[in-house]
Amino acid sequence: MTQDDHLAEMQVSLQTLERRVRRNRVMTIAFAALALTAALTDGIPTPGFAAVTDNATSRNDSVLILRELVIVDSMGTPRVRIAAPLPDPIMLGKRFNRGGAVSGIIIYDGEGNERGGYVTGDESRGAALTLDEMMRAAVHIGVEDRGEAHISVDNGLGGYGLLGINQRDGAFIRLHGGGKMTAIPDTAR
């Protein structure tokens, strides 16, 4: 057998092995999907999951019941967190007090800093949507359980705008920038 014949034989063997690896990979993924489906639909206990079926209907619907779901990027850095309750925020590698327990969805930048979210208060009945700069909410849309809603924007340099309504003041607009405060109605006096 010549060296070229031996090389050709090795290439055929390598191609055969590559096909087997691909087939095994597909079979493994299919089996994992089948096992997960079985666990979620037949009530087989699976760590981290609880399968719940609705007996009031003829369908066999399943629900994932979780306290927390974290989506990470390719480096393992959390980018989205859904939790009840959410942990206190992390900024520049340091954890800060949020000032009250909240549950909902938080988004993070590539360094793991909290950059915004959609949350509800655990003690209050308020809800908020925020877009955060480093160390502060730059845009905040919030509502309380009855009679108050607001939208605020803040440049972090002392300038801000606030549009809202509440039971005490009614509708209001407050603008602050360049050392001046403007309020409508004029409640700044």
N, C-alpha and C positions, 0 to 999 in steps of 0.2 A: 504494500500500500504506500503510495507516494504521500509526500507532505501535503500537497494540495487536496488529495482525497481525504486525508485525515482532517484537514481544516474544514472541508465541506461537510463531513460527517459531524463534526463538533457544532457547526452552525445549525444543522438540522436538529441536533439534540437540544441546543440552546433555545431554538424557536419552539420546540415541543414543550420544554419546561416553562417558557414564558406564557404559552397558551394555558397550561395547567394552572399557573399562578393566577392569571386573570380569571379563569373559570372558578377557582377556589375563592378568590376575593369576591366575586359576584355572588357565589353561593353563601358565603359568610354574611354579607350584607343582607341578602334575602332572608336568611335564617334569623338574623338579629331583628329585622323588621317584622317577621312573622311572630317571633317570641314577644316583642313589644306589643304588637297588636293583640296577641292572646292574653297578655298580662292586663292590658287595659280594658278588654272587652269581657273577659271571663272572670274577672275579679281575682286573678292570681296575684298574691302579694309581691310587689316589686319595691325595693328600697327607694324611698323618695317619692313614690307615687301612691295614690289611693284611687282605686277604680270605684266609681259610684254609678249605679244604673238607676234610671227613672222607671219605676214599676208602674207608674200611672199611664204610661203609653205602651203601645205595642212594639215600639222601636227599642233597640238596645243601645242607647246613647251612653257614652262614658265621659267623665269629667276628671281632669287632673286637679287635685287639691294640693296646693303648695303654700308654704309660708313665704318662700322666696325663690326667685328665678334670676340668675345672673348670666348675661351674655358677655363673653369675653372676646377680644380680638386674637389674632394669631400669636401674639406675645403673651397672652394670658391676662392682659389688663382688662378689668371690668369696663364695659362701654354702656351697658343698659342694665338696670336693676329694677325688678318689680318685687315689692316686698310689703309685708304687713307685720310689724312696722318696718320702716326704712331705718338704716343706721344713720348716725350723725354724719355730716358731710366731711369729706377729706379735701383739703386744699394744700397744694405744695407739700404733700406727704404728711401733713399733720391733721389730726381729727379735731373738729370744732363742734361745740354744742349747737344744735339746731334751734334750741329754745322751746321745743315741744315735740311730742311724738307725732309723726305723720306716717301715712301709708300711701303707696302709689307707685309711680314710675320715675326714675331718675336717669339722666343721661350723663356720661362722663367723656372727657377728652382723652386723647391718646396717652396722656400721662396719669390718668386715673383721677383727675380733678372733677368735682361735680360741676356741671355746666348748665343745669336746668332740670325741670321736671314738671310733672302733673301730680299733685298730691292732695289728700284730704287730711284734716286734722283728726287725731285720734281722740283728743279730749274735746275739741271744739267741733262744730259741724261745718266749718269752712272748707273751701276748696281753692286751690291756686295753680296757676300755670306760670312758670318762671323761665326766663332765659338769663343765664348768669355769666357775668364776667368773673375774673378771678377775685374771690373773697366777697362777692356781693351779687345781689339780684339786680340786673340792669333793666330788665322788663319784668313786670309783675302784674298779672291779671288775677284778681281775687274776688271771692264772694263769701259772705257769711251765710248762716242758715236763713236769716230773714232780714230784709230791709237794708242790706249794704252790699255794694259792689264797687270796684275801683280798678283803674288801670294806671300804673305808674311807670315812668321811665326815669333813669338816673344815670348821669354821665360819670359819677364817681369823683367829680371835682367840685361838688357843691351845687351843681345845677340839676334840677329835676322838674318833672311835670307830673301832675296828679289830676285825674279826672275821675269823679266818683259820685256816688249818691248814698246817703244814709238817712236814718230817721231823725237824727238831731239837726243836721245842716241842710237836708234836702240835697239837690244837685249842686256840685261844686267843681271848680277848676282852680288849681293852684300851680303857679309857675314860679320857679326860682332860678335865677341866673344872673351873673354879673353883679352880685351884691344886692339885687332887688327882688322883692317878693310881690307877686301879683296874685290876687285871689278874687274869684267871682263865685258867689257873692263875696263882698269884701269882709272876710272874717279874720284877716291878718292883723287888724288893729288891736 
